Amino acid sequence: YSMRLHRTHLLLFIFLLAAEILIATVFARGGFIRHFFGDALVTMLLYHLVKAFYPARPLPLALAVFVFACWVEVLQYFHLADALGLEPGSLGSIILGTSFSWIDILMYLLGCAASYLLDVCLLEKTAPG
């Protein structure tokens, strides 16, 4: 595969990034959107970032993003942010996360499944060529 820009996936990535920034600022206090929906969106964001620049097959990419997200969650279980001395609320601490949750893993799965289904059922059918 060669690297090329796929505008639809890039636009989805930008939309999801804006949504994540909105969640991190407007919904920063917590609740369903911040603690659960944002976790699903972050896996979707990663999926579409990769697809924007690399024509990966949907299923292997969805699985790779899910495994990556689970790996980050395992690092949270072992309190890596604390071990690295990251200040609570710092960008590194926010990106890495600070607490393990099985619900987060479920939300990662739902986000990856949604990205896969969106890609296979809608985007691949409308792609030129």
GUTINU-763048 format. One record per residue (C-alpha): residue number from 0; x, y, z. Coordinates in nm, 3 decimals, m for minus. Layout:
% residues N
{site NUM, {X, Y, Z}}
...
//
This chain:
% residues 129
{site 0, {0.000, 0.000, 0.000}}
{site 1, {0.116, 0.351, m0.072}}
{site 2, {0.040, 0.650, 0.144}}
{site 3, {m0.223, 0.884, 0.003}}
{site 4, {m0.468, 1.128, 0.153}}
{site 5, {m0.825, 1.005, 0.191}}
{site 6, {m1.033, 1.319, 0.246}}
{site 7, {m1.342, 1.152, 0.394}}
{site 8, {m1.142, 0.980, 0.668}}
{site 9, {m0.945, 1.301, 0.729}}
{site 10, {m1.269, 1.496, 0.771}}
{site 11, {m1.402, 1.231, 1.010}}
{site 12, {m1.076, 1.252, 1.207}}
{site 13, {m1.103, 1.634, 1.229}}
{site 14, {m1.469, 1.611, 1.335}}
{site 15, {m1.385, 1.351, 1.602}}
{site 16, {m1.088, 1.555, 1.725}}
{site 17, {m1.314, 1.859, 1.762}}
{site 18, {m1.566, 1.644, 1.951}}
{site 19, {m1.291, 1.516, 2.184}}
{site 20, {m1.169, 1.871, 2.251}}
{site 21, {m1.526, 1.976, 2.325}}
{site 22, {m1.569, 1.682, 2.562}}
{site 23, {m1.239, 1.761, 2.738}}
{site 24, {m1.337, 2.125, 2.790}}
{site 25, {m1.715, 2.160, 2.811}}
{site 26, {m1.783, 1.819, 2.967}}
{site 27, {m1.464, 1.811, 3.177}}
{site 28, {m1.653, 1.763, 3.504}}
{site 29, {m1.758, 1.410, 3.417}}
{site 30, {m2.070, 1.219, 3.340}}
{site 31, {m2.152, 0.972, 3.065}}
{site 32, {m2.019, 1.183, 2.780}}
{site 33, {m1.680, 1.249, 2.940}}
{site 34, {m1.620, 0.909, 3.099}}
{site 35, {m1.773, 0.671, 2.846}}
{site 36, {m1.865, 0.828, 2.512}}
{site 37, {m1.525, 0.998, 2.487}}
{site 38, {m1.353, 0.659, 2.515}}
{site 39, {m1.549, 0.525, 2.219}}
{site 40, {m1.472, 0.838, 2.020}}
{site 41, {m1.097, 0.819, 2.084}}
{site 42, {m1.073, 0.478, 1.917}}
{site 43, {m1.278, 0.610, 1.626}}
{site 44, {m1.043, 0.909, 1.605}}
{site 45, {m0.738, 0.682, 1.586}}
{site 46, {m0.900, 0.455, 1.328}}
{site 47, {m0.986, 0.742, 1.095}}
{site 48, {m0.648, 0.911, 1.144}}
{site 49, {m0.476, 0.598, 1.012}}
{site 50, {m0.729, 0.556, 0.728}}
{site 51, {m0.681, 0.921, 0.626}}
{site 52, {m0.321, 0.849, 0.528}}
{site 53, {m0.294, 0.473, 0.484}}
{site 54, {m0.544, 0.245, 0.307}}
{site 55, {m0.548, m0.022, 0.578}}
{site 56, {m0.804, m0.300, 0.558}}
{site 57, {m1.092, m0.224, 0.797}}
{site 58, {m1.092, m0.536, 1.016}}
{site 59, {m0.716, m0.555, 1.087}}
{site 60, {m0.712, m0.182, 1.156}}
{site 61, {m1.010, m0.199, 1.392}}
{site 62, {m0.845, m0.487, 1.578}}
{site 63, {m0.510, m0.305, 1.595}}
{site 64, {m0.672, 0.010, 1.734}}
{site 65, {m0.861, m0.199, 1.990}}
{site 66, {m0.543, m0.379, 2.101}}
{site 67, {m0.359, m0.046, 2.125}}
{site 68, {m0.639, 0.106, 2.336}}
{site 69, {m0.642, m0.199, 2.563}}
{site 70, {m0.263, m0.173, 2.600}}
{site 71, {m0.299, 0.188, 2.713}}
{site 72, {m0.567, 0.077, 2.959}}
{site 73, {m0.330, m0.188, 3.100}}
{site 74, {m0.069, 0.085, 3.146}}
{site 75, {m0.331, 0.275, 3.344}}
{site 76, {m0.382, m0.031, 3.564}}
{site 77, {m0.012, m0.017, 3.651}}
{site 78, {m0.031, 0.363, 3.710}}
{site 79, {0.229, 0.448, 3.447}}
{site 80, {0.140, 0.818, 3.457}}
{site 81, {0.230, 0.824, 3.829}}
{site 82, {0.548, 0.621, 3.773}}
{site 83, {0.657, 0.871, 3.506}}
{site 84, {0.589, 1.159, 3.745}}
{site 85, {0.325, 1.316, 3.522}}
{site 86, {0.133, 1.589, 3.701}}
{site 87, {m0.242, 1.523, 3.736}}
{site 88, {m0.421, 1.720, 3.466}}
{site 89, {m0.110, 1.755, 3.248}}
{site 90, {m0.139, 1.674, 2.879}}
{site 91, {0.064, 1.354, 2.922}}
{site 92, {m0.151, 1.244, 3.213}}
{site 93, {m0.470, 1.316, 3.019}}
{site 94, {m0.352, 1.130, 2.709}}
{site 95, {m0.222, 0.829, 2.901}}
{site 96, {m0.504, 0.824, 3.152}}
{site 97, {m0.484, 0.743, 3.519}}
{site 98, {m0.739, 0.476, 3.609}}
{site 99, {m0.816, 0.130, 3.472}}
{site 100, {m1.175, 0.043, 3.388}}
{site 101, {m1.338, m0.257, 3.223}}
{site 102, {m1.612, m0.021, 3.101}}
{site 103, {m1.343, 0.175, 2.911}}
{site 104, {m1.243, m0.145, 2.732}}
{site 105, {m1.607, m0.204, 2.638}}
{site 106, {m1.629, 0.152, 2.505}}
{site 107, {m1.308, 0.100, 2.303}}
{site 108, {m1.466, m0.212, 2.153}}
{site 109, {m1.784, m0.022, 2.065}}
{site 110, {m1.582, 0.261, 1.907}}
{site 111, {m1.376, 0.021, 1.698}}
{site 112, {m1.687, m0.169, 1.592}}
{site 113, {m1.859, 0.156, 1.494}}
{site 114, {m1.558, 0.266, 1.287}}
{site 115, {m1.536, m0.073, 1.119}}
{site 116, {m1.908, m0.077, 1.035}}
{site 117, {m1.905, 0.283, 0.913}}
{site 118, {m1.608, 0.206, 0.692}}
{site 119, {m1.737, m0.123, 0.550}}
{site 120, {m2.106, m0.041, 0.520}}
{site 121, {m2.089, 0.322, 0.407}}
{site 122, {m1.746, 0.452, 0.314}}
{site 123, {m1.617, 0.159, 0.107}}
{site 124, {m1.944, 0.146, m0.089}}
{site 125, {m1.917, 0.516, m0.180}}
{site 126, {m1.544, 0.520, m0.255}}
{site 127, {m1.454, 0.592, m0.616}}
{site 128, {m1.301, 0.317, m0.826}}
//
